[in-house]
Amino acid sequence: MSKEIEVEEPEMLPEYDFSGGVRRAYASRYAQSNNVVVLEPDVFAAFPTSEVANEALRLLMRVAQQTVSGKVLRT
């Protein structure tokens, strides 16, 4: 036998007052600064901070650009 479970939808409570709110007050700032990437656990283990991940990606971009332009990468 399976029991049906009723799930109530959350309702707005009367104490919420949005009358003084301004629509899209921070929308442009949000669009410019919030770039979120979700990493798989194995990738996060190798690149645990934004700084490390960005450094690795910039290196990959340089290598890819040099490969595309036909230059040989010498270190």
Secondary structure, 3 states (H helix, E strand, C coil): CCCCCCCCCCCCCCCCCCCCCCCCCCHHHHHHHCCCCCCCHHHHHHCCCHHHHHHHHHHHHHHHHHHHCCCCCCC
